[in-house]
């Protein structure tokens, strides 16, 4: 889990008009969500009216989302390349929460879009309702596509019986960002231990700075990243816990220790709006110089030099660090699912082509360049010029080689009900309405009920 991405990409893709038939695989209706790949030709639109076959797609990467620009570019590129053959019809949801809520409703009625990200339990619901298709046969039939997805990402999302119901959309290395000017003024450097980190928070506060950009709304993203790091660096037991899928007992010493630190942070070391805040609030607090630290991934890096999001010159003030005890979140995302079981051959073929495009070389390159999203394999290379233009990302990749502990985040390891429960309980923790031990018990119950 400590790979370093060290080479460069020359990004060249001709976005040509596709007026001819496009070779692809088709899915036979197995009735079990299993793809049977055969050689066929993609229908050039609707045979009756000559209209392109529409592929339905839902996304939350819109508006102020860090990946909105890259998302729009990739979709536009696909529609141009396959003009007259396929057309991606996009449903835009304004936030992670809105996306997850809507997709879970659609899953209950078996009306999910053809392609979507299967985060927060959506993939599992799609498998359960029979809409999700095993992608592995399609991937095996296209070695070039498979090369850019990579064995590690395939292995990460494969089921015990060898099926693959989702393809990761990125590799994640997540540490934290800090304001170098605030650190220097407070006389602190990135902490090597959690005790030192708590001391740094106090020193920053005493120097007149708010240490942390936390949030308890949505999926409590930035707060739960810190919690994952606190657990994942707490010796072998904590590290094993944060590398375990769907644990049901959170009443452990490592979890309670982390929650005890976070209770102090929510009470004394964050912004007044942290309780109830969503990601946009936390990001804005860091980017506008209101806080000294935020836990987040490299997709945030382009925001630091974007003066519509960050204060002028802010990019020069930002540093990146591993978590205390040399911890680093290193993982793949759940990624994209293919929900075409029972749909027409033309729609299935188009959805497969879009999935290939969305997870292939071009899209990974665009998301790297425009959103700071790390590609799945070293086949997408980082040039010296790119490293020079993106020093924080290059530094994080360099730091990843020093990580003593690597682990996943809570969004990846926990049942979606557990993530939801953390957002409910953090305000109670902040206002002394529950103890860290009670918090752990609440999320354990949520996990148990999700089994």
C-alpha positions in Angstrom: 0.0 0.0 0.0 3.0 2.3 -0.2 3.5 2.6 -3.9 5.0 5.7 -5.3 3.9 7.3 -8.5 7.0 8.6 -10.1 6.8 8.9 -13.9 5.1 11.2 -16.2 2.2 11.3 -18.5 2.0 12.9 -21.9 -1.7 13.5 -22.2 -2.8 13.0 -25.8 -6.2 11.8 -26.8 -8.0 12.7 -30.1 -11.6 13.4 -29.4 -12.8 12.4 -32.8 -16.4 12.2 -34.1 -17.5 8.6 -34.2 -19.8 8.0 -37.2 -19.0 4.4 -37.7 -19.9 1.4 -35.7 -18.0 0.8 -32.4 -16.8 -2.6 -31.4 -17.8 -3.7 -27.9 -19.1 -6.5 -25.8 -22.8 -7.2 -25.1 -24.4 -8.6 -22.1 -26.6 -11.6 -22.3 -29.5 -11.6 -19.9 -28.5 -14.2 -17.3 -31.1 -13.0 -14.8 -28.4 -13.0 -12.1 -26.6 -9.7 -12.9 -23.8 -11.6 -14.6 -22.3 -10.3 -17.8 -21.7 -12.7 -20.6 -19.4 -11.0 -23.1 -19.6 -11.8 -26.8 -18.2 -10.0 -29.9 -20.8 -7.7 -31.4 -21.2 -4.3 -32.9 -22.6 -1.2 -31.2 -25.9 -0.1 -32.7 -25.4 3.4 -34.3 -28.2 5.0 -32.3 -31.9 4.1 -32.4 -32.7 2.2 -35.5 -36.2 3.8 -35.7 -35.3 7.5 -35.5 -31.5 7.6 -35.9 -31.1 9.0 -32.4 -28.1 8.1 -30.3 -28.6 5.5 -27.6 -28.9 7.3 -24.2 -26.9 6.3 -21.2 -28.1 7.4 -17.9 -25.5 8.7 -15.3 -25.8 10.4 -12.0 -23.1 12.5 -10.3 -22.5 14.7 -7.3 -19.3 16.2 -8.8 -20.9 19.4 -9.8 -20.9 23.1 -8.8 -18.1 23.8 -6.3 -17.0 20.2 -6.0 -13.3 19.9 -6.4 -13.7 17.4 -9.3 -16.5 19.3 -11.1 -14.4 20.7 -13.9 -12.7 17.3 -14.6 -16.1 15.6 -14.5 -17.7 17.9 -17.0 -14.7 17.6 -19.4 -14.7 13.8 -19.4 -18.5 13.6 -20.0 -18.3 16.2 -22.8 -15.3 14.3 -24.4 -17.3 11.1 -24.4 -20.3 12.7 -26.0 -18.2 14.3 -28.7 -16.3 11.1 -29.4 -19.5 9.0 -29.7 -21.7 11.7 -31.2 -24.6 10.1 -33.1 -24.0 6.7 -31.4 -24.2 7.3 -27.6 -25.2 10.2 -25.4 -24.7 10.4 -21.7 -27.7 11.9 -20.0 -26.5 13.3 -16.6 -28.5 13.8 -13.5 -26.7 16.3 -11.3 -27.1 16.1 -7.5 -25.8 19.0 -5.5 -24.0 17.2 -2.7 -22.8 13.8 -1.5 -25.8 13.5 0.8 -28.3 14.4 -2.0 -26.6 11.8 -4.3 -26.6 9.0 -1.8 -30.2 9.6 -0.6 -31.5 9.8 -4.2 -29.7 6.7 -5.4 -30.8 4.7 -2.4 -34.4 5.6 -3.2 -33.9 4.6 -6.9 -32.2 1.3 -5.7 -35.4 0.4 -3.8 -37.4 0.6 -7.0 -34.7 -1.0 -9.2 -34.4 2.2 -11.3 -30.8 3.1 -10.7 -29.0 4.9 -13.7 -26.8 2.8 -16.0 -23.6 4.0 -14.5 -22.9 5.7 -11.1 -20.6 5.7 -8.2 -21.6 3.0 -5.7 -20.5 4.7 -2.5 -22.0 4.5 0.9 -23.7 1.2 0.4 -25.3 2.0 -3.0 -23.2 -0.8 -4.6 -24.5 -3.4 -2.1 -28.1 -2.3 -2.7 -27.6 -2.6 -6.5 -26.2 -6.1 -6.1 -29.0 -7.1 -3.7 -31.7 -5.8 -6.1 -30.2 -7.5 -9.1 -29.4 -4.4 -11.1 -25.6 -4.5 -10.7 -23.6 -6.4 -13.3 -20.3 -8.3 -12.8 -17.8 -6.1 -14.7 -15.0 -8.6 -14.7 -15.8 -10.4 -18.0 -15.8 -7.0 -19.8 -12.6 -6.1 -18.2 -10.9 -9.4 -19.0 -12.0 -9.0 -22.6 -10.2 -5.6 -22.9 -6.5 -5.9 -21.9 -5.8 -2.2 -22.6 -8.6 -1.0 -20.3 -7.5 -3.6 -17.7 -3.9 -2.3 -17.8 -5.0 1.2 -16.7 -7.4 -0.1 -14.0 -4.7 -2.3 -12.6 -4.6 -5.5 -10.6 -4.5 -3.7 -7.2 -7.7 -1.8 -7.8 -9.4 -4.9 -9.2 -8.3 -7.0 -6.2 -9.5 -4.3 -3.9 -13.1 -4.4 -5.1 -13.4 -8.1 -6.0 -15.8 -10.3 -4.0 -14.8 -13.5 -2.4 -16.2 -15.5 -5.3 -14.1 -13.4 -7.8 -16.8 -11.1 -9.1 -16.2 -7.4 -9.7 -19.2 -5.1 -9.1 -17.3 -1.8 -9.2 -14.2 -0.2 -10.6 -12.3 2.3 -8.5 -12.3 5.9 -9.8 -9.1 6.9 -8.0 -6.3 5.8 -5.7 -6.4 7.8 -2.5 -3.5 9.0 -0.4 -4.9 11.2 2.4 -2.8 13.1 4.9 -3.6 16.6 6.1 -2.9 20.2 4.9 -1.6 22.9 7.2 -1.1 26.7 7.1 2.7 27.2 7.2 2.4 30.8 8.3 0.2 29.9 11.3 2.4 27.0 12.3 5.5 29.3 12.2 3.8 32.0 14.2 2.7 29.5 16.8 6.1 27.9 16.9 5.0 24.4 15.9 5.8 21.9 13.2 3.8 18.8 12.0 3.4 16.6 15.0 5.2 13.2 15.3 2.9 11.9 18.0 -0.7 12.5 18.9 0.3 14.0 22.3 2.4 16.5 20.3 -0.6 17.1 18.0 -2.9 18.0 20.8 -0.2 20.3 22.2 0.1 21.9 18.8 -3.6 22.6 18.9 -3.3 24.3 22.2 -0.3 26.4 21.0 -2.1 27.4 17.9 -5.2 28.5 19.9 -3.0 30.5 22.3 -1.4 32.2 19.4 -4.8 33.4 18.2 -5.5 30.7 15.5 -8.3 28.2 15.2 -6.5 24.9 14.8 -9.0 22.6 12.9 -11.5 22.7 10.1 -14.0 20.1 11.3 -17.5 19.3 10.3 -20.3 17.1 11.7 -22.8 17.4 8.8 -23.1 15.1 5.7 -20.7 12.2 6.3 -18.6 14.1 8.8 -15.8 13.7 6.3 -12.9 15.8 7.7 -13.7 14.8 11.3 -13.9 11.1 10.4 -10.5 11.3 8.6 -8.9 12.4 11.8 -10.7 9.6 13.7 -9.5 7.0 11.2 -5.9 8.3 11.6 -6.1 8.2 15.4 -7.4 4.6 15.3 -5.2 3.4 12.4 -2.0 4.5 14.1 -2.8 3.1 17.5 -0.5 0.1 17.3 -1.2 -3.2 15.5 -4.7 -3.5 17.0 -5.8 -0.1 15.8 -4.2 -0.6 12.4 -5.9 -3.9 11.9 -9.2 -2.4 12.9 -8.9 0.4 10.2 -8.0 -2.2 7.6 -11.0 -4.4 8.4 -14.1 -4.3 6.3 -17.4 -3.7 8.1 -16.4 -4.1 11.8 -19.3 -4.4 14.2 -17.6 -3.6 17.5 -16.4 0.0 17.9 -16.2 -0.2 21.6 -12.4 -0.7 21.5 -9.6 1.1 23.3 -8.3 2.6 20.0 -11.7 4.0 18.9 -12.6 5.4 22.4 -9.1 7.0 22.6 -9.6 8.7 19.3 -13.1 9.9 20.2 -11.8 11.3 23.4 -9.3 13.4 21.5 -12.0 14.5 19.0 -14.3 15.5 21.8 -11.7 17.9 23.0 -11.1 19.2 19.5 -14.8 19.8 18.8 -15.1 21.7 22.1 -11.9 23.8 22.0 -10.0 23.6 18.7 -12.4 24.2 15.8 -14.7 26.8 14.4 -18.1 27.8 15.9 -19.9 26.4 12.8 -18.2 23.0 12.9 -21.2 21.4 14.6 -23.7 20.9 11.7 -21.2 22.1 9.1 -20.9 20.4 5.7 -17.8 19.8 3.7 -18.1 23.2 1.9 -18.0 25.0 5.2 -14.9 23.1 6.4 -13.0 23.6 3.1 -13.9 27.3 3.1 -12.7 27.8 6.6 -9.3 26.4 5.7 -9.0 28.1 2.3 -9.9 31.5 3.6 -7.3 31.3 6.4 -9.7 30.7 9.2 -8.1 27.5 10.4 -4.6 26.0 10.6 -5.3 22.4 9.5 -7.7 20.3 7.4 -7.6 16.5 6.8 -8.3 15.9 3.1 -6.9 14.4 -0.1 -4.9 15.9 -2.9 -8.0 16.6 -5.0 -8.2 19.8 -2.8 -4.9 21.1 -4.1 -6.2 22.9 -7.2 -8.5 24.9 -4.9 -5.5 26.5 -3.1 -4.5 28.5 -6.1 -8.0 29.2 -7.3 -8.9 32.7 -6.1 -12.6 32.0 -6.5 -12.2 29.5 -3.6 -9.1 30.5 -1.7 -7.6 33.8 -0.5 -5.1 35.3 -2.9 -1.6 33.8 -2.5 -3.0 31.1 -0.3 -1.3 28.3 -2.3 2.1 29.4 -1.1 1.1 29.1 2.5 0.0 25.4 2.4 2.0 22.4 3.5 1.1 18.8 3.6 2.0 16.2 6.2 1.5 12.6 7.3 -0.7 12.0 10.4 1.1 11.6 13.7 3.0 8.3 14.1 3.7 8.5 10.3 0.1 7.5 9.4 -1.4 7.7 6.0 -4.8 6.8 4.5 -4.0 4.7 1.4 -6.9 3.1 -0.4 -8.9 2.7 -3.5 -12.5 4.1 -3.8 -15.5 1.8 -4.3 -15.9 3.6 -7.7 -18.3 3.0 -10.5 -21.0 0.4 -10.8 -22.7 -0.8 -13.9 -26.5 -1.2 -13.5 -27.7 -2.6 -16.8 -29.2 -5.9 -15.9 -32.5 -6.3 -17.9 -31.8 -3.3 -20.1 -31.4 -3.3 -23.9 -28.3 -4.5 -25.6 -27.7 -1.1 -27.1 -28.0 0.6 -23.7 -25.8 -2.0 -22.1 -23.2 -1.7 -24.8 -23.2 2.1 -24.5 -22.9 1.9 -20.7 -19.9 -0.4 -20.9 -18.2 2.0 -23.3 -18.9 4.9 -21.0 -17.6 2.9 -18.0 -14.4 2.1 -19.9 -14.0 5.8 -20.9 -14.7 7.0 -17.3 -12.1 4.7 -15.8 -9.6 4.6 -18.6 -6.4 6.4 -19.5 -7.9 9.7 -20.7 -10.3 10.2 -17.7 -7.6 9.3 -15.2 -5.3 11.8 -16.8 -7.9 14.6 -16.8 -8.8 14.0 -13.2 -5.1 14.0 -12.3 -4.5 17.3 -14.2 -7.7 19.1 -13.3 -8.6 17.7 -9.8 -5.4 16.3 -8.3 -6.9 12.8 -8.2 -4.3 10.1 -8.1 -4.6 7.6 -11.0 -5.0 3.9 -10.3 -1.6 2.7 -11.6 1.8 3.9 -12.5 0.8 3.7 -16.2 -0.4 7.2 -15.8 2.8 9.0 -15.3 3.7 12.3 -13.5 6.1 14.5 -15.4 8.7 16.8 -13.9 6.7 19.7 -15.1 3.6 18.4 -13.4 5.4 17.8 -10.2 6.8 21.3 -10.3 3.4 22.8 -10.9 1.8 20.6 -8.2 4.4 20.5 -5.4 1.9 19.4 -2.6 0.9 16.4 -4.5 4.5 15.5 -5.3 5.4 16.0 -1.7 2.5 13.7 -0.5 3.7 11.0 -2.9 7.2 11.4 -1.6 6.0 11.3 2.0 3.9 8.1 1.3 7.2 6.2 1.2 7.8 7.1 4.9 4.4 5.9 6.2 4.8 3.5 9.1 1.0 2.9 9.2 -1.3 2.8 6.2 -5.0 2.3 6.6 -8.4 3.1 5.1 -11.0 5.7 6.0 -14.3 5.1 7.8 -16.3 5.8 4.6 -14.6 2.8 3.0 -14.6 0.3 6.0 -17.8 1.0 7.8 -21.5 0.3 7.0 -23.2 3.4 5.7 -25.4 3.4 8.7 -22.3 3.8 10.9 -21.1 6.8 8.9 -24.6 8.3 9.2 -24.6 7.6 13.0 -21.3 9.4 13.5 -22.8 12.6 12.0 -25.8 12.2 14.4 -23.6 11.6 17.5 -20.8 14.2 17.0 -22.9 17.1 18.1 -23.9 15.1 21.2 -20.2 14.4 21.8 -19.3 18.1 21.4 -22.0 19.2 23.8 -21.2 16.6 26.5 -24.5 14.8 25.8 -22.7 11.5 25.3 -19.3 10.2 26.3 -16.8 8.7 23.9 -17.7 5.2 25.2 -21.4 5.9 24.6 -20.6 7.2 21.1 -18.7 4.0 20.4 -21.7 2.0 21.6 -24.1 3.9 19.4 -22.1 3.2 16.3 -21.6 -0.4 17.3 -25.4 -0.8 17.4 -25.7 0.7 14.0 -23.1 -1.7 12.6 -24.8 -4.7 14.3 -28.2 -3.8 12.7 -26.5 -3.5 9.3 -25.2 -7.0 9.3 
